[in-house]
Each structure stands twice: as structure tokens, then as C-alpha cells.
Amino acid sequence: MISSMNDHAFLSSAQILTSCFIGQKCQFYKKSIGVTLDDILRDEIQPNIAFTDQTILVKINAATTMIMFIGGLINSILSLITFQSKDLRQVGCGIYLLASSITSFLTISMFTVKFWFVVLTQMNLSIRISVVRGGCVSIEPLLKLCLYLDAWLNACVAIERAILVFRGVNFNKKRSQHIARWIIIILPFCVMGSIVYEPAHRELHEVNTETNKVNIDRWCVTRYSPSVQQYNTIILFFHLVAPCIVNLCSALFIIFGSARQRSTAQTRRTLREHIYDQFSEHKQLLISPIILLILSLPRVIMSMLSECVNPSNHRLLFIFGYFISFTPSMLIFIVFVLPSALYRKAFQESFRRWRRLIHQ
């Protein structure tokens, strides 16, 4: 019995070491901060084997990635058709959503690049080490840049709508346009500045897993000092959770602000009745940020995992969480255009105009 317990303890310890260290002598500590796509798919991809002979899970993920890319492309095209209207860009909301139409496609494109980079570099170990190292250092930070930009542009839309309700007839459209253009110029630099530390902490380890040096294992590792890790955690929450909270607070401000204004003008009804009416009228403003927050949570949770987690134990769960965290970038047209009568009308007019130009 004691021997069995000791064996069990030894096996558990060996499993932890195996998942935390690489190399024949376990000389490299491989665990990075969070669970990345590299960690999720690494053990599933078979090296030096054609894609057609890879596992069914790899093929399903590849198909899902391409479906998401096509969906993101369609979303961006429809959104660009809508917000290329000059009438919608007379205020900041239209300008933010036009920019978001572009950044959302960049996000899905970088997600697609990331997936195929992981797959191809693991399938073909003859790819030059400089190419793999360059992708290791640059692709993930660029993906985060696009993802964070997209989230903050959506938050800017919510803030603009709240200001419109607060200012009412005193809302200055010219000033709104001017501020929106400056924010779109400054925002990328602010986001880049907040994550500029990441490429410097990303490194590639190349380990021979066999004595004959035939099999090579490449690990893209992110190593942070305790202080940088704390900063990384703050930045992660700030860029992923804060925009959702801004959206939610702005929606509540719009609902309660509109209800108070109407209760002042229509004294026959109580404030509670006006609030109920505004909740019914603007419920999509509450539903959208809640959905976006729920979709962002898997990425937040996976990015926070700092222990030696082995994704192969729950691979499907990790894959589902990783993929679903990018779906908000495919929903600009559904979340912002379809619920709005003004935006739908602008889309229909622009679509008819483009169709006439094509048929001429």
C-alpha cells in the first residue's frame, strides 16, 4: 500500500516535470504565462507529416479557422459598405465603427496567420529557425494589438452614445468628429506602448528530443519577472475587461438618462415606468456588452493560468475557449448595424449604390 502511494506520488511528480520541462535532461523550463495556441495544438500536430494525414482535430480546427476568416471578411465588407456613408460619419460613432470594421478584419486575419504559423512550423521542421523566431516574437503581440484596438473602438462608440444622451441638443457634431479622428490616430500608439514589453520577453527554444538529433522540438516561451507578470495581468484585465465594463456602464447611463429626461417632459408617468420603457427600447445595449464580456472571459482565464497546465488533458475545452474569444471581431455588423434602423437604412442605400456600380 505504501509502495503504491509512493509510486502514485512519483508518477504525479513526473507528470508535472514532464509538462513543465523539456529536453532529454529536463534542462529547459518551458512554461510560459498563460495557455497559448502553441500549447494547445503542439502535441496534436505530427511533425514531418502532410496536412492530409494529420489528426481529425487539426483538420476541424483548420476548417473552423477558415470559416471564421470568411465570416470576418463578410462582416468587415458589410460594415465598410454601411459606414462609408458620409451621413453616418458626421458624428464620432460612425468614424469609430468604420475604423472598427477594419481592425476587426485585421484581428481575424492575424488569428488565421497565427493558427497556420503554428501548424506549418510544427508540421515542417525544416523551416528556417530565423522565420520561426520572427513569428514567435511578432505574431502574438500583433494579434493582441488588433484585438485590444477592436475592443477599445467599440468602447468609444458606447462612450459617444452616452455623451450624446447627456448633451442632448447641445451635442457638437464637429467636435465629436474632431475628437474621434484624434483618438483613432492616438489609440494604436497607446495600445502598442502598453504591450511593447512583450516581444522582448518572448524567446524560442530549440531542443533535440532524440539522441540522434532527428526530432527537434521548438518552444516559443514568454518569461516574465514577478513585477512584469503583475503588470501583464493588469494590462490584460484593462484591455479585455475594461472595454466591456465601459460598454455596460454607458448602456445603463443611456437608459437611466433617457428615462430621466422623458420623466421631466412627460410628468403623467412615473420615473420607474420610463425606466422600464427605456430598458425595453434599449435592451440590445445591455445584451451586447454582456455577450462580449462572456466571450472574452475564456481568453482572460487562459491568459491567467500560471501553473504548469497541460492543455492535452482538456484540449477540446481549451480550443473552444480560445476560438470563441475571437468571435466578437466577427459581430460588428450584427451587434451595431442590424439593431439600428438608421444603420440598416444606410446599409441598404449603400448596397444598392454598389450593386448599380457593379452592373454598369
LOBA-427408 format. One record per residue (C-alpha): z, y, x. Coordinates in nm, 3 decimals. Layout:
<sites>
@up:Z; north:Y; east:X
...
</sites>
This chain:
<sites>
@up:0.000; north:0.000; east:0.000
@up:0.094; north:0.237; east:0.283
@up:-0.219; north:0.136; east:0.469
@up:-0.429; north:0.206; east:0.160
@up:-0.276; north:0.551; east:0.118
@up:-0.335; north:0.631; east:0.484
@up:-0.695; north:0.514; east:0.453
@up:-0.739; north:0.735; east:0.148
@up:-0.592; north:1.033; east:0.331
@up:-0.819; north:0.964; east:0.629
@up:-1.126; north:0.944; east:0.407
@up:-1.036; north:1.268; east:0.229
@up:-0.985; north:1.440; east:0.562
@up:-1.314; north:1.300; east:0.692
@up:-1.498; north:1.425; east:0.385
@up:-1.355; north:1.776; east:0.434
@up:-1.452; north:1.772; east:0.801
@up:-1.800; north:1.646; east:0.717
@up:-1.856; north:1.924; east:0.465
@up:-1.713; north:2.194; east:0.695
@up:-1.854; north:2.097; east:1.034
@up:-2.194; north:1.995; east:1.169
@up:-2.315; north:1.843; east:1.493
@up:-2.253; north:1.499; east:1.641
@up:-1.919; north:1.619; east:1.779
@up:-1.843; north:1.841; east:1.476
@up:-1.861; north:2.134; east:1.717
@up:-2.002; north:2.390; east:1.468
@up:-1.812; north:2.527; east:1.171
@up:-2.088; north:2.568; east:0.914
@up:-1.910; north:2.704; east:0.606
@up:-2.032; north:3.050; east:0.506
@up:-1.883; north:3.277; east:0.243
@up:-1.986; north:3.160; east:-0.100
@up:-2.233; north:2.895; east:-0.209
@up:-2.596; north:2.986; east:-0.144
@up:-2.924; north:2.826; east:-0.245
@up:-2.941; north:2.677; east:0.107
@up:-2.612; north:2.494; east:0.047
@up:-2.715; north:2.371; east:-0.299
@up:-3.056; north:2.226; east:-0.208
@up:-3.014; north:2.129; east:0.156
@up:-2.911; north:1.765; east:0.106
@up:-3.166; north:1.721; east:-0.174
@up:-3.471; north:1.820; east:0.033
@up:-3.610; north:1.542; east:0.251
@up:-3.746; north:1.666; east:0.588
@up:-4.096; north:1.584; east:0.710
@up:-4.196; north:1.453; east:0.366
@up:-4.467; north:1.606; east:0.143
@up:-4.362; north:1.802; east:-0.164
@up:-4.518; north:1.543; east:-0.395
@up:-4.277; north:1.283; east:-0.251
@up:-3.964; north:1.496; east:-0.288
@up:-3.695; north:1.413; east:-0.543
@up:-3.744; north:1.492; east:-0.911
@up:-3.466; north:1.754; east:-0.891
@up:-3.654; north:1.952; east:-0.625
@up:-3.972; north:1.940; east:-0.835
@up:-3.786; north:2.052; east:-1.150
@up:-3.631; north:2.342; east:-0.958
@up:-3.973; north:2.439; east:-0.823
@up:-4.121; north:2.434; east:-1.175
@up:-3.826; north:2.637; east:-1.308
@up:-3.869; north:2.891; east:-1.029
@up:-4.237; north:2.940; east:-1.108
@up:-4.165; north:2.967; east:-1.482
@up:-3.907; north:3.236; east:-1.406
@up:-4.156; north:3.415; east:-1.180
@up:-4.424; north:3.413; east:-1.452
@up:-4.166; north:3.523; east:-1.712
@up:-4.053; north:3.805; east:-1.483
@up:-4.414; north:3.911; east:-1.425
@up:-4.485; north:3.922; east:-1.800
@up:-4.158; north:4.111; east:-1.861
@up:-4.246; north:4.372; east:-1.599
@up:-4.605; north:4.417; east:-1.719
@up:-4.494; north:4.468; east:-2.081
@up:-4.218; north:4.707; east:-1.971
@up:-4.455; north:4.905; east:-1.749
@up:-4.702; north:4.933; east:-2.037
@up:-4.419; north:5.072; east:-2.251
@up:-4.264; north:5.323; east:-2.009
@up:-4.584; north:5.458; east:-1.862
@up:-4.585; north:5.676; east:-2.175
@up:-4.514; north:6.038; east:-2.077
@up:-4.326; north:6.096; east:-2.403
@up:-4.064; north:5.835; east:-2.309
@up:-4.026; north:5.983; east:-1.961
@up:-3.927; north:6.324; east:-2.092
@up:-3.564; north:6.210; east:-2.053
@up:-3.387; north:6.013; east:-1.782
@up:-3.369; north:5.686; east:-1.981
@up:-3.745; north:5.636; east:-1.971
@up:-3.757; north:5.709; east:-1.597
@up:-3.473; north:5.465; east:-1.523
@up:-3.636; north:5.193; east:-1.732
@up:-3.972; north:5.249; east:-1.563
@up:-3.803; north:5.202; east:-1.225
@up:-3.612; north:4.901; east:-1.359
@up:-3.941; north:4.743; east:-1.468
@up:-4.043; north:4.747; east:-1.101
@up:-3.710; north:4.641; east:-0.948
@up:-3.672; north:4.354; east:-1.196
@up:-4.005; north:4.210; east:-1.080
@up:-3.906; north:4.263; east:-0.716
@up:-3.583; north:4.071; east:-0.785
@up:-3.764; north:3.773; east:-0.938
@up:-4.024; north:3.786; east:-0.659
@up:-3.755; north:3.779; east:-0.389
@up:-3.581; north:3.497; east:-0.576
@up:-3.909; north:3.300; east:-0.568
@up:-3.958; north:3.378; east:-0.198
@up:-3.601; north:3.264; east:-0.128
@up:-3.649; north:2.933; east:-0.308
@up:-3.977; north:2.844; east:-0.137
@up:-3.845; north:2.958; east:0.201
@up:-3.552; north:2.717; east:0.171
@up:-3.775; north:2.432; east:0.050
@up:-4.056; north:2.475; east:0.303
@up:-3.833; north:2.531; east:0.607
@up:-3.633; north:2.218; east:0.522
@up:-3.946; north:2.012; east:0.449
@up:-4.134; north:2.123; east:0.760
@up:-3.902; north:2.129; east:1.062
@up:-4.193; north:2.227; east:1.290
@up:-4.189; north:2.584; east:1.156
@up:-4.115; north:2.823; east:1.442
@up:-3.747; north:2.896; east:1.488
@up:-3.817; north:3.272; east:1.501
@up:-3.965; north:3.257; east:1.149
@up:-3.665; north:3.064; east:1.015
@up:-3.421; north:3.300; east:1.187
@up:-3.604; north:3.605; east:1.049
@up:-3.587; north:3.463; east:0.696
@up:-3.221; north:3.373; east:0.738
@up:-3.131; north:3.729; east:0.837
@up:-3.352; north:3.925; east:0.596
@up:-3.431; north:3.740; east:0.270
@up:-3.081; north:3.715; east:0.120
@up:-2.993; north:4.085; east:0.187
@up:-3.326; north:4.195; east:0.037
@up:-3.263; north:3.977; east:-0.267
@up:-2.919; north:4.134; east:-0.312
@up:-3.066; north:4.483; east:-0.271
@up:-3.315; north:4.426; east:-0.554
@up:-3.055; north:4.256; east:-0.775
@up:-2.799; north:4.535; east:-0.731
@up:-3.059; north:4.809; east:-0.782
@up:-3.167; north:4.648; east:-1.107
@up:-2.808; north:4.630; east:-1.233
@up:-2.731; north:4.993; east:-1.149
@up:-3.051; north:5.125; east:-1.306
@up:-2.950; north:4.954; east:-1.631
@up:-2.607; north:5.116; east:-1.597
@up:-2.775; north:5.456; east:-1.551
@up:-2.955; north:5.403; east:-1.883
@up:-2.621; north:5.339; east:-2.056
@up:-2.462; north:5.649; east:-1.899
@up:-2.760; north:5.863; east:-2.001
@up:-2.733; north:5.744; east:-2.360
@up:-2.360; north:5.824; east:-2.365
@up:-2.427; north:6.175; east:-2.230
@up:-2.693; north:6.224; east:-2.499
@up:-2.437; north:6.146; east:-2.770
@up:-2.174; north:6.368; east:-2.605
@up:-2.404; north:6.668; east:-2.558
@up:-2.594; north:6.629; east:-2.885
@up:-2.833; north:6.920; east:-2.946
@up:-2.723; north:7.077; east:-2.616
@up:-2.871; north:6.788; east:-2.416
@up:-3.102; north:6.928; east:-2.144
@up:-3.412; north:6.709; east:-2.107
@up:-3.543; north:6.888; east:-1.797
@up:-3.209; north:6.850; east:-1.621
@up:-3.200; north:6.484; east:-1.725
@up:-3.544; north:6.425; east:-1.571
@up:-3.446; north:6.604; east:-1.250
@up:-3.122; north:6.405; east:-1.209
@up:-3.297; north:6.073; east:-1.285
@up:-3.563; north:6.131; east:-1.018
@up:-3.299; north:6.214; east:-0.756
@up:-3.087; north:5.912; east:-0.849
@up:-3.388; north:5.679; east:-0.816
@up:-3.452; north:5.819; east:-0.467
@up:-3.088; north:5.810; east:-0.351
@up:-2.972; north:5.484; east:-0.517
@up:-3.162; north:5.241; east:-0.285
@up:-3.010; north:5.406; east:0.022
@up:-2.660; north:5.388; east:-0.129
@up:-2.700; north:5.017; east:-0.205
@up:-2.851; north:4.946; east:0.139
@up:-2.565; north:5.135; east:0.302
@up:-2.310; north:4.921; east:0.119
@up:-2.462; north:4.590; east:0.237
@up:-2.600; north:4.696; east:0.576
@up:-2.332; north:4.486; east:0.747
@up:-2.467; north:4.156; east:0.613
@up:-2.772; north:4.091; east:0.839
@up:-2.552; north:4.143; east:1.146
@up:-2.320; north:3.863; east:1.027
@up:-2.594; north:3.613; east:0.943
@up:-2.698; north:3.365; east:1.210
@up:-2.900; north:3.046; east:1.240
@up:-2.759; north:2.727; east:1.395
@up:-3.000; north:2.454; east:1.506
@up:-2.826; north:2.119; east:1.556
@up:-2.972; north:1.784; east:1.668
@up:-2.835; north:1.528; east:1.424
@up:-2.962; north:1.227; east:1.622
@up:-2.923; north:1.136; east:1.985
@up:-3.299; north:1.114; east:2.029
@up:-3.331; north:1.479; east:1.907
@up:-3.586; north:1.384; east:1.647
@up:-3.390; north:1.509; east:1.348
@up:-3.296; north:1.876; east:1.355
@up:-3.058; north:2.042; east:1.112
@up:-3.080; north:2.418; east:1.066
@up:-2.796; north:2.610; east:0.907
@up:-2.809; north:2.973; east:0.801
@up:-2.445; north:3.081; east:0.824
@up:-2.268; north:3.402; east:0.724
@up:-1.949; north:3.466; east:0.919
@up:-1.714; north:3.749; east:0.827
@up:-1.391; north:3.862; east:0.983
@up:-1.100; north:3.883; east:0.733
@up:-1.143; north:4.261; east:0.696
@up:-1.520; north:4.236; east:0.642
@up:-1.468; north:3.950; east:0.398
@up:-1.233; north:4.168; east:0.191
@up:-1.490; north:4.447; east:0.196
@up:-1.760; north:4.199; east:0.096
@up:-1.550; north:4.088; east:-0.202
@up:-1.503; north:4.448; east:-0.316
@up:-1.875; north:4.521; east:-0.280
@up:-1.965; north:4.205; east:-0.470
@up:-1.747; north:4.297; east:-0.767
@up:-1.862; north:4.658; east:-0.752
@up:-2.233; north:4.576; east:-0.767
@up:-2.224; north:4.283; east:-1.012
@up:-1.930; north:4.352; east:-1.244
@up:-1.905; north:4.734; east:-1.244
@up:-2.254; north:4.793; east:-1.398
@up:-2.168; north:4.556; east:-1.684
@up:-1.838; north:4.739; east:-1.743
@up:-2.023; north:5.074; east:-1.737
@up:-2.267; north:4.939; east:-1.997
@up:-1.983; north:4.818; east:-2.218
@up:-1.780; north:5.141; east:-2.192
@up:-2.089; north:5.353; east:-2.260
@up:-2.168; north:5.144; east:-2.569
@up:-1.814; north:5.193; east:-2.703
@up:-1.834; north:5.566; east:-2.630
@up:-2.164; north:5.591; east:-2.819
@up:-2.024; north:5.404; east:-3.120
@up:-1.697; north:5.596; east:-3.144
@up:-1.858; north:5.929; east:-3.050
@up:-2.129; north:5.894; east:-3.315
@up:-1.870; north:5.788; east:-3.574
@up:-1.651; north:6.092; east:-3.500
@up:-1.949; north:6.328; east:-3.526
@up:-2.051; north:6.180; east:-3.861
@up:-1.696; north:6.187; east:-3.994
@up:-1.687; north:6.561; east:-3.920
@up:-2.015; north:6.618; east:-4.108
@up:-1.951; north:6.367; east:-4.389
@up:-1.589; north:6.412; east:-4.494
@up:-1.620; north:6.195; east:-4.804
@up:-1.596; north:5.881; east:-4.592
@up:-1.313; north:5.784; east:-4.357
@up:-1.345; north:5.760; east:-3.980
@up:-1.292; north:5.382; east:-4.000
@up:-1.591; north:5.347; east:-4.235
@up:-1.809; north:5.549; east:-4.000
@up:-1.696; north:5.336; east:-3.704
@up:-1.784; north:5.020; east:-3.896
@up:-2.130; north:5.162; east:-3.977
@up:-2.188; north:5.255; east:-3.612
@up:-2.084; north:4.909; east:-3.496
@up:-2.339; north:4.759; east:-3.737
@up:-2.610; north:5.002; east:-3.627
@up:-2.550; north:4.978; east:-3.251
@up:-2.423; north:4.622; east:-3.216
@up:-2.703; north:4.543; east:-2.969
@up:-2.549; north:4.800; east:-2.732
@up:-2.235; north:4.584; east:-2.719
@up:-2.405; north:4.245; east:-2.722
@up:-2.640; north:4.324; east:-2.431
@up:-2.375; north:4.414; east:-2.167
@up:-2.156; north:4.121; east:-2.273
@up:-2.451; north:3.882; east:-2.227
@up:-2.538; north:4.040; east:-1.891
@up:-2.176; north:4.006; east:-1.778
@up:-2.165; north:3.638; east:-1.880
@up:-2.494; north:3.572; east:-1.697
@up:-2.362; north:3.746; east:-1.384
@up:-2.034; north:3.551; east:-1.373
@up:-2.179; north:3.231; east:-1.215
@up:-2.312; north:3.429; east:-0.918
@up:-1.980; north:3.611; east:-0.881
@up:-1.786; north:3.283; east:-0.887
@up:-2.019; north:3.107; east:-0.643
@up:-2.013; north:3.405; east:-0.408
@up:-1.633; north:3.399; east:-0.408
@up:-1.597; north:3.034; east:-0.304
@up:-1.450; north:3.049; east:0.045
@up:-1.326; north:2.691; east:0.081
@up:-1.533; north:2.402; east:0.212
@up:-1.704; north:2.325; east:-0.116
@up:-1.964; north:2.050; east:-0.115
@up:-2.228; north:2.151; east:-0.376
@up:-2.370; north:1.797; east:-0.383
@up:-2.066; north:1.688; east:-0.587
@up:-2.168; north:1.917; east:-0.876
@up:-2.525; north:2.001; east:-0.779
@up:-2.664; north:2.046; east:-1.133
@up:-2.380; north:2.283; east:-1.222
@up:-2.439; north:2.494; east:-0.912
@up:-2.816; north:2.500; east:-0.967
@up:-2.774; north:2.604; east:-1.331
@up:-2.528; north:2.879; east:-1.235
@up:-2.749; north:3.011; east:-0.955
@up:-3.069; north:3.019; east:-1.158
@up:-2.913; north:3.166; east:-1.472
@up:-2.766; north:3.457; east:-1.275
@up:-3.121; north:3.590; east:-1.223
@up:-3.227; north:3.578; east:-1.589
@up:-3.114; north:3.940; east:-1.661
@up:-3.404; north:4.056; east:-1.444
@up:-3.640; north:3.885; east:-1.691
@up:-3.493; north:4.051; east:-2.001
@up:-3.572; north:4.423; east:-1.965
@up:-3.838; north:4.414; east:-2.235
@up:-3.624; north:4.200; east:-2.470
@up:-3.300; north:4.395; east:-2.419
@up:-3.433; north:4.752; east:-2.419
@up:-3.777; north:4.762; east:-2.586
@up:-3.766; north:4.517; east:-2.877
@up:-3.441; north:4.651; east:-3.036
@up:-3.566; north:5.013; east:-3.025
@up:-3.812; north:5.136; east:-3.289
@up:-3.913; north:5.426; east:-3.060
@up:-3.986; north:5.200; east:-2.762
@up:-4.166; north:4.941; east:-2.979
@up:-4.393; north:5.213; east:-3.119
@up:-4.467; north:5.344; east:-2.769
@up:-4.546; north:4.990; east:-2.650
@up:-4.784; north:4.926; east:-2.942
@up:-4.968; north:5.253; east:-2.880
@up:-4.994; north:5.193; east:-2.505
@up:-5.102; north:4.832; east:-2.559
@up:-5.378; north:4.936; east:-2.798
@up:-5.493; north:5.202; east:-2.549
@up:-5.506; north:4.950; east:-2.265
@up:-5.691; north:4.699; east:-2.483
@up:-5.956; north:4.961; east:-2.569
@up:-6.000; north:5.042; east:-2.200
@up:-6.042; north:4.674; east:-2.113
@up:-6.303; north:4.614; east:-2.387
@up:-6.509; north:4.921; east:-2.296
</sites>
